[in-house]
Amino acid sequence: MSDILLKAEPRTALGGATAKTLRASGRVPGVLYGHGEASTAFHVKELDLRPLIFTQETHVVKLALGADETRCILRAVQFDPITDRVNHIDLLILHAGEKITIDVPVIITGSSVGVRDGGIVDHVMHKLTIEVLPDHIPESILVDISDLKISQSIHIKQLPATDKYSILGDENAVIVAVVPPKTTDDTATPVTEITEPEQIQAKGKKEEEA
C-alpha cells in the first residue's frame, strides 16, 4: 500500500468561528488521535485531501505536523450538506503490531458470463470491514465476476482465504450478483374492450327485439 504525505499545521484556536475562517481560506480542520494518546488539532489544505478522499483505494497517511511525521489512517470525513465540500477529518494513529478495524473498497473485476448473456451487475457491497495490521492494509479487495452467470452471486465466504486480514460481518452477505434483465411483457394478451360501434350495435338490437 502506498503512503500519502499530508502536510498540516497545528490548530491552536478551536471553535466554530475559527473552523469557519479556516474553511473560507481553503483549509480543512482535523483531529489526530490514538489509543491512550492526547488528541492533536490541525488543519490542512482542502486540495491536498483529494487523493485521500476521492479515491477507490485505501491509503496510509503520513501526517507531517511540524518536524514530526505520524503514520495514520483516515477514520472519518464530514461533508457540508449543501456544498459537499470537506468540513472536517479525523485521523487515527497507527501502531506497529496493533490491529485496527477499517473499511476497504471492493473493486469488481472481470467480464461476467451473465452480463454477456444480457444480465445486469448488481454491486451490493462497495466496502468490506476488515481487521488488519497496519502494514497489511490492502488498497482494495478485488472480486472477480468472470464466471458469474445470470441469477448467481458471490458471498463474503466465497472470497479467497488470506492470512493478511480477517473480513468482519455476515459471511453469507452478498457482495455482487448478476440479475436478469428487466423486460416488458410484450407477449401479453391485450385486454378486449367494447368499442363505441359495438355499443351502438348492441343498443339497436335491443330496440329491435322490443
Steps between C-alpha positions, in 0.01 A plus 500: 500500500626847414528776760370851440695789651265759648651828621313656791521794735406496869163646593526697821170687497197272505130563451247546223609852406863395454400196296282717278791739439729211410251358250455840340876509439507154338609310810330205671516447877576155633587295807772237544447246777608155616452249778612653828636812333393859518326629190665760279307764307636604160395640164599408144446629147166387362657421161757268666215275620377405153738203446402371844123544494389488138648161416401134485811397693600502866818688588722538803560867580832649608387809683781755506432728796797719573815285509306179574346250260225273632363197317123495519185418306192699412237401755217744423408778258229762540353673195305820472137396434452777244832537318638145554836654589705331770424658839714293738716186511600256775831312479585193708861434601641164392717291731717213378362166619162644593207386285239749389151476353462679170268514198666407171349563155380204290611511136315282247721345231442277198231478235209293625356214293156607619548856378590371154172308511307816578517508880569807713769531769359592842792624713348461847797560734740776400712465816599217732597540865823323586730451800861544399849602606611843370764357268250261337218744420393431140422791267187312393349153484460362149199284416515316166159447340622334176319170569185656641186401307152653509333453843833413664674698775824516697487499881764605753576136584588431135790746493850345486647433844785722618711524813552875452165607644164376626172609344237592757124471463255238375686247284179435306463864398485555123780717357395495135241324285397476137126548473270432203433796272183701549259425218155619398232239440446556129330159453217560744152456360341842451190578702187500280298815542152579362538765238244768424369335178430174687311689769281667236438168324400332827262784579332466158444127551329558830265759352420264210421215738275728702 
